[in-house]
Amino acid sequence: MSGVVEGFGRLHPALVHFPVALILTAAVAELLYMWRREQRFGDAARFMVAASAWLAVPAAAAGFAGATELAPSLERVFSVHRITGVGLPILAFLVYAMSEGARRSGQVWEQMAYRLFLLVAVAGVLVAAYSGGLLAHGAASETGHIGAAGDFGLTPYRMIWY
């Protein structure tokens, strides 16, 4: 059973990119809807938020399954990554529910609340992505190069390609 869990955990780097891209693209689609007032952009944004929420669940589960040893110096970064990784699927479901409520009621305040929470989700995605990048690839060195995970004592995830 441990091999199955470890194998699932190795999928985390592959699974996280699609929900991240969907949330970011949903925000762009919502901006286009605000600018152009074409319903197709609003529909696309709602679809992408819903898809991101559902796809973030296995990505987060794989992250938990793939978490292994951690250098003590990176415990804070890992905590931030884990908290955002758990919170973002929940937030994405909330944003989707808000978008549906705003669409059905037509209330301006609901539309603004939906957009505000979508913006919060985008910020959360950026924080999770940055902290995940630090865990997987290390911090930028003084020369500006990104070090390999092993260069910084990072071993929270055993990546598929390592």
N, C-alpha and C positions, 0 to 999 in steps of 0.2 A: 504494500500500500504506500509506503514511503516513496518508492520510485515513481508512482503515479503522481503523488503530490509534488514531488520535485520536478517531474516533467511538466506538470501544469504550471508550476512557478516559473519555469524557463520561458513560458509563453508571454509573460508579463510585458517585456519590451515590445513584442509584436502586437499585443492587444491594446495597448494604451494609445497608440497614435490615432486610430480612427475616431474614438470618442472625443479626443482633444480637437482634432480637425473639424469635427462636426459642430462642436460648440463655437469655435472661432468663426466658422463659416456661417453658422446661424446668426451670429451677431452682424456679420457683413450683410446677410440677406435682410435682416431687420432694418439695418441702416438704409438699404436700397428701398425697402417698403416705405420707410418714413420719407425718403426723398422723392420717389417716383409715384407713390400711392397705387402701385399695382399689386393686387391681391396675391398674385402668384409668389411674390417675394415673402409676404407674410406667411403663406401656406408652407413655403419651403423652409422658413425659419422654424416654424412649429414642428415640422416633420424632423428636421435635423436635431432639434433639442430632444424630442422623444427618442429618436434612434440613439443619440449620444447617451441618454440616461440608461437605456437597456443595455447598450454595449459596454458601459462603464462598470456594470456589475461584475461580469467575468474578469475584466481587467483588474479591478480592485481585489477580487478573490485570488487571482493569480499572483498579485503583488504580495498578499499575505502568505501564500504558499511558497513563494520564491524567496522570502526574507530569510537570510542566514546570518552569519557572523557580521559584526559591525565594529569598526574601529571606534574606540571611545570618543575620539574627537568629532565624530560625525553623528552622535546621538541626537543632537538638536535638529540637524538637517533631516535625519531619518524620521524624527517625530513630526516635523512639519509635513514631510511627504506622506506619511501614513495618515495624519489627520485630514489633510486635503484629499487624499485618495479615498477615504471613507465618506467624507462630507460631500464631495462633488456629485456622486451618483444621486444622493438624496436631494441635493440642491437642483440637479437637472430635472428630476421628477417634479419638484416644486415649481420650477420655472415653466415646465410643460403644462402643468395644471393651471398656472396663472395665465399662460397664453391662451388656453382654451376658454377659461373664464372671461378673459378680456374680449375674445372674439365673439363669444355668445352674448355678452351683455352690451358690448359697444361702449362701455363707460371709459371715459378718458383717464380717470385715476387708475383704473385697473390696467390699462395699457401702459401707463407710465410706471406702475409698480412692476409689471412684467419686464419692462425694459431695464429697469434698475436692477432687478434680480438677475437678468441675463448678463448685465455688465459685471455684477459680483461674481457670477459663474466664470466669466472670461478671466477675471483677475485671479480667481482660485485656480483655474487651469494653468495660468502662467506660473503661479507659485509652485504648483505641483510639478509642472514640467521642468522648471528650473532646478528644484530640489532633487528631482529624479535624475536629471542630467549630472548634477554634482555627485550623486551617489554612484552612478554608473561609470562616469568618465573622469571624475576628479575636477578640482578647481583649476582655473587658469593660472599658469605660473607667471613669474615676472616677465618672461619673454613673450607672453601672450599665447603660448601653445597650451592646448588642452592635454593634460597628462592621462595616461592610461590608468584604469582603476587600480591596478596593482602598484603603481607608482605612489599612491597616496594611502596605501593600506586599506583600500575599500574592498569589502567583499560582501555587501548586503545581498546582492543578487548574483547568481551564476548565470551569466548571459548565454544565450543560445550560441553565439559566435565566439565565445571565449574558450 
